Amino acid sequence: MFQISSSLVVRQYPGRDVVFLLDGSDGTRTGFPAMRDFVQRVVETLSVDDNKDRVSVVQYSRDPAAQFFLNTYMTKGQILDAVRGLRHKGGRPLNTGAALQYLRDNVFTASAGSRQPEGVPQVLILLSGGRSFDNVDAPADALKQMGVLIFAIGSRGSDIRELQKVSNDPSYALSVSEFTDLPSVQQQLQASVEAVVIDVTPESPTVLGMFSSMFST
């Protein structure tokens, strides 16, 4: 075993507010069950029952639709039941920019259960299967200025450059050939999330990202 700087292992955070933004457009119909399974596997690893972590799921295509908010369910069992019950939304075109703006205005808010004013790390995990038909730059920047840590996973039909722009750092944008390959990047995603939520200062995620390899096995 090697020693990690004590500032990395001793510092405690009060939990995380984790929002999943799922591409529910017509192009992800066959891949949606794998997306749903991925959310379920990530939720299994969170500390929900002691109110450290909270979870929200939003699905979008032309318009976004909240499946549940950060304060809708307070137990892991309730969240997992809700995730298992998710149904593909459908629709076109894919407006990722509008969905990001929706999150800023309606999900990462105190009334929807966000604990950002208390200093709880705000995490967004975007799963996208295609290129956005609207502009993502301004809405993504607005979320980052709020201190939201954005991670993105795209399938073969997505635009990796777009996902890199949306993410806090290009290394936080991952890609898979098909959504059924999501298990292959889950550990990498979670390692990166663990590394950056140690310090949620918006200016420093690129530096902290270098520590992500320490958390992988």
C-alpha positions in Angstrom: 0.0 0.0 0.0 1.2 3.5 -0.7 0.3 6.6 1.2 -2.1 9.2 -0.2 -1.9 12.8 1.0 -3.9 13.0 4.2 -5.8 15.9 2.8 -7.3 13.5 0.3 -8.5 10.9 2.7 -9.3 12.8 5.8 -11.4 15.6 4.4 -15.1 14.8 4.7 -17.9 16.0 2.5 -21.6 15.9 3.6 -22.7 13.8 0.6 -23.5 14.4 -3.0 -26.5 15.6 -5.0 -26.4 13.4 -8.2 -28.5 14.1 -11.2 -28.7 11.8 -14.2 -29.7 13.4 -17.5 -30.8 10.6 -19.9 -31.2 10.9 -23.7 -34.7 9.6 -24.2 -35.0 10.6 -27.9 -36.0 8.2 -30.7 -32.4 7.3 -31.4 -31.9 5.6 -27.9 -35.0 3.4 -27.9 -33.0 0.2 -28.1 -30.3 1.4 -25.8 -32.5 2.8 -23.1 -32.7 -0.4 -21.0 -28.9 -0.4 -20.7 -29.0 3.2 -19.7 -31.5 2.4 -17.0 -29.4 -0.5 -15.7 -26.4 1.8 -15.6 -28.2 4.3 -13.4 -29.4 1.5 -11.1 -25.8 0.2 -10.7 -24.5 3.6 -9.8 -27.3 4.3 -7.4 -26.4 1.0 -5.7 -23.0 2.4 -4.8 -24.4 5.6 -3.2 -25.1 6.4 0.4 -28.8 7.4 0.2 -30.3 5.9 3.3 -28.3 8.0 5.7 -29.2 11.1 3.7 -25.6 11.7 2.5 -26.4 11.3 -1.2 -29.5 12.4 -3.1 -30.5 11.4 -6.6 -32.6 12.9 -9.4 -33.3 11.5 -12.9 -34.3 13.7 -15.9 -35.1 12.4 -19.3 -35.1 14.5 -22.4 -35.5 14.6 -26.2 -37.1 17.8 -27.7 -38.2 18.8 -24.2 -36.9 17.7 -20.8 -39.0 15.8 -18.3 -38.1 15.2 -14.6 -38.7 11.6 -13.6 -38.1 12.5 -10.0 -36.3 15.3 -8.1 -33.5 15.3 -5.5 -36.1 15.5 -2.7 -38.7 13.1 -4.2 -37.2 9.9 -2.7 -35.2 9.6 0.5 -34.4 5.9 0.5 -32.3 3.8 -1.9 -35.1 1.3 -2.3 -37.5 4.0 -3.4 -35.0 5.4 -5.9 -34.2 1.9 -7.3 -37.9 1.1 -7.7 -38.4 4.4 -9.6 -35.4 3.7 -11.8 -36.6 0.2 -12.7 -39.9 1.7 -13.7 -38.5 4.3 -16.1 -40.0 4.2 -19.6 -38.4 5.5 -22.7 -39.7 9.0 -23.5 -39.2 9.1 -27.2 -39.3 12.2 -29.4 -37.1 14.3 -31.6 -34.9 16.3 -32.1 -32.4 16.1 -29.3 -32.1 19.4 -27.5 -29.3 18.9 -24.9 -28.9 22.7 -24.4 -32.5 23.1 -23.4 -32.2 20.1 -21.0 -29.1 21.6 -19.3 -30.9 25.0 -18.9 -33.9 23.1 -17.4 -31.6 21.5 -14.8 -30.2 24.9 -13.9 -33.7 26.4 -13.5 -35.6 23.5 -12.0 -33.4 20.7 -10.6 -30.3 22.2 -9.1 -32.4 24.4 -6.9 -33.2 24.4 -3.2 -36.9 23.9 -3.8 -36.1 20.7 -5.8 -33.9 19.3 -3.0 -30.5 20.7 -4.1 -28.2 21.3 -1.1 -25.8 23.4 -3.0 -26.2 26.4 -0.6 -25.0 24.1 2.2 -21.8 23.2 0.2 -22.9 19.7 -0.9 -21.2 18.7 -4.2 -23.5 18.9 -7.2 -22.9 16.2 -9.8 -24.4 15.8 -13.2 -24.0 12.6 -15.2 -25.2 13.0 -18.8 -25.9 10.0 -21.1 -26.2 11.0 -24.7 -26.7 9.0 -27.9 -26.6 11.8 -30.4 -25.5 15.3 -31.3 -27.6 18.2 -29.9 -29.7 20.2 -32.2 -29.4 23.3 -30.0 -26.4 25.1 -28.5 -25.0 23.6 -25.4 -22.2 26.1 -24.5 -24.0 28.7 -22.5 -26.3 26.3 -20.5 -23.3 24.1 -19.7 -21.2 27.1 -18.6 -24.0 28.4 -16.4 -24.1 25.1 -14.6 -20.3 25.1 -14.1 -20.5 28.6 -12.7 -22.9 27.3 -10.1 -20.3 24.7 -9.2 -22.0 21.7 -10.8 -19.5 19.0 -11.8 -20.5 17.7 -15.2 -19.6 14.2 -16.5 -20.8 12.9 -19.9 -20.9 9.5 -21.5 -21.8 9.2 -25.2 -22.5 6.3 -27.5 -21.3 5.9 -31.1 -23.9 8.4 -32.4 -22.9 11.2 -30.1 -20.4 14.0 -30.7 -17.4 13.5 -28.3 -16.2 17.0 -28.9 -19.6 18.3 -27.8 -19.5 16.2 -24.7 -16.0 17.4 -23.9 -17.2 21.0 -24.1 -20.2 20.2 -21.8 -18.0 18.4 -19.2 -15.9 20.3 -16.7 -12.8 18.7 -18.2 -12.3 16.8 -21.5 -11.2 13.8 -19.5 -14.7 13.7 -17.9 -16.3 12.8 -21.3 -16.3 9.1 -21.9 -17.5 7.1 -24.9 -18.9 3.6 -25.6 -19.8 2.0 -28.9 -23.2 0.9 -27.5 -25.0 1.7 -24.3 -24.7 -2.1 -23.5 -21.0 -1.3 -23.0 -21.7 1.1 -20.1 -20.4 -1.3 -17.5 -16.9 -1.0 -19.0 -16.7 2.7 -18.1 -18.6 2.7 -14.8 -15.5 2.3 -12.6 -13.7 5.1 -14.5 -16.6 7.4 -14.1 -17.0 6.7 -10.4 -13.3 7.1 -9.8 -13.4 10.5 -11.4 -16.4 11.6 -9.4 -14.8 10.5 -6.2 -11.7 12.4 -7.0 -13.2 15.7 -7.8 -15.9 15.9 -5.1 -13.1 16.0 -2.5 -12.8 19.7 -3.4 -15.7 21.3 -5.3 -14.0 24.6 -6.0 -15.1 25.2 -9.6 -11.6 26.5 -10.6 -9.7 23.3 -9.6 -11.4 20.2 -11.1 -8.7 19.7 -13.8 -6.0 19.5 -11.1 -8.0 17.1 -8.9 -8.8 15.0 -11.9 -5.2 13.8 -11.9 -5.9 11.9 -8.7 -8.7 9.8 -10.2 -6.2 7.0 -11.0 -5.5 6.6 -7.3 -9.1 5.5 -6.7 -9.3 2.9 -9.4 -8.3 -0.7 -8.8 
